[in-house]
């Protein structure tokens, strides 16, 4: 699938009250013990399908908030490939935002364990032109990541490189009304 010069506009839902009611209904389902793992549906889909490549070239993304402010991402180039759920997911994207060009690459290998809440290897790279700060042209991250059923995630054996500085990273993110990283999970 290839899209050339698409323009995508995202606007807030006019029925904010309906969304709140939908959220309350979902919370009610969760309290009755019925839980649905959205990743399970994705696993089932990817077991039967292969995404050889989806690409967007020279796209524009416009996001409007409820107050009428508009954020625009221009020159969006994106390529997603998931040829096999037991293989690697690769994503590369580039876009212009407020006069700066960003390039992002992401790889998850293999994909199935990540979607089944088990660890998978992840690598991420972010580049910006012009650079974000003096000496900061690229940020890279790698390590094992696992998605938790509660919407959180855990990183083990992570390595974060910002410019010329390398840092170790072990973290557990816990979502909620006040998302947090519990003590004792940050690496040296």
DOGU-664824 format. One line per field, with one value per residue (C-alpha): residue number from 1; residue in one letter; y, z, x. Coordinates in steps of 0.5 Angstrom, whole numbers, plus 500, padded with zeros to 3 digits. Layout:
// residues N
pos	(NUM:...)
code	(a:...)
v	(Y:...)
w	(Z:...)
u	(X:...)
***
This chain:
// residues 188
pos	(1:2:3:4:5:6:7:8:9:10:11:12:13:14:15:16:17:18:19:20:21:22:23:24:25:26:27:28:29:30:31:32:33:34:35:36:37:38:39:40:41:42:43:44:45:46:47:48:49:50:51:52:53:54:55:56:57:58:59:60:61:62:63:64:65:66:67:68:69:70:71:72:73:74:75:76:77:78:79:80:81:82:83:84:85:86:87:88:89:90:91:92:93:94:95:96:97:98:99:100:101:102:103:104:105:106:107:108:109:110:111:112:113:114:115:116:117:118:119:120:121:122:123:124:125:126:127:128:129:130:131:132:133:134:135:136:137:138:139:140:141:142:143:144:145:146:147:148:149:150:151:152:153:154:155:156:157:158:159:160:161:162:163:164:165:166:167:168:169:170:171:172:173:174:175:176:177:178:179:180:181:182:183:184:185:186:187:188)
code	(x:x:x:x:x:x:x:x:x:x:x:x:x:x:x:x:x:x:x:x:x:x:x:x:x:x:x:x:x:x:x:x:x:x:x:x:x:x:x:x:x:x:x:x:x:x:x:x:x:x:x:x:x:x:x:x:x:x:x:x:x:x:x:x:x:x:x:x:x:x:x:x:x:x:x:x:x:x:x:x:x:x:x:x:x:x:x:x:x:x:x:x:x:x:x:x:x:x:x:x:x:x:x:x:x:x:x:x:x:x:x:x:x:x:x:x:x:x:x:x:x:x:x:x:x:x:x:x:x:x:x:x:x:x:x:x:x:x:x:x:x:x:x:x:x:x:x:x:x:x:x:x:x:x:x:x:x:x:x:x:x:x:x:x:x:x:x:x:x:x:x:x:x:x:x:x:x:x:x:x:x:x:x:x:x:x:x:x)
v	(500:507:514:520:527:525:530:528:532:530:534:533:529:534:529:529:527:521:519:520:515:510:510:509:503:500:501:497:492:492:491:485:481:482:484:485:485:489:486:479:482:484:478:474:479:479:471:471:477:480:487:487:495:501:508:515:520:527:527:533:532:537:536:541:542:544:551:551:551:547:543:542:536:537:533:526:520:514:506:501:493:487:481:476:476:472:477:484:490:496:503:509:516:523:530:537:541:548:549:542:536:529:522:516:509:503:496:491:483:479:482:476:476:484:483:477:481:478:481:483:487:494:499:507:512:520:525:532:537:543:539:540:543:544:537:533:531:524:520:512:507:499:494:489:492:488:491:490:488:494:499:500:497:495:496:491:492:499:503:510:514:522:525:522:520:513:511:505:504:499:502:500:505:504:508:511:518:519:515:514:510:506:506:501:500:506:503:506)
w	(500:498:499:496:498:503:508:514:519:526:530:537:538:538:543:549:553:549:550:557:558:553:558:564:561:559:566:568:564:567:574:573:571:564:561:553:551:545:543:542:536:533:534:531:525:524:524:518:515:513:512:506:506:508:506:506:502:502:507:511:518:521:529:532:539:542:543:535:535:529:529:523:521:514:509:512:510:513:512:516:515:518:514:519:526:528:525:525:525:522:522:519:519:517:518:518:525:526:521:524:520:525:522:527:526:530:530:534:534:534:534:537:544:545:543:548:554:553:552:545:543:541:538:537:533:533:529:528:523:525:531:538:542:541:540:540:533:535:540:540:545:545:550:552:552:555:555:561:561:565:559:562:560:562:560:562:559:556:553:552:548:547:543:546:553:554:560:562:563:567:568:570:567:571:568:572:574:576:571:575:575:581:586:585:577:574:572:574)
u	(500:503:500:503:501:496:493:490:486:485:480:477:470:464:461:466:460:459:466:466:460:464:470:465:462:469:471:465:467:474:471:466:473:472:478:480:487:487:494:491:487:493:496:491:491:498:498:494:497:503:504:510:510:506:509:507:510:510:504:501:498:494:492:487:485:478:481:482:490:493:499:502:507:509:513:511:515:513:515:512:514:511:512:512:509:515:520:522:517:521:518:522:519:521:517:518:516:517:523:526:527:526:528:526:527:524:526:522:525:521:515:510:513:512:505:504:507:514:521:523:529:528:532:530:534:532:536:534:536:538:541:536:542:550:553:546:545:542:539:539:536:536:534:529:522:516:509:505:497:496:498:505:512:518:525:531:538:537:542:541:546:545:550:556:554:551:547:544:537:532:525:518:513:506:500:494:492:499:504:510:517:517:523:529:527:532:539:546)
***
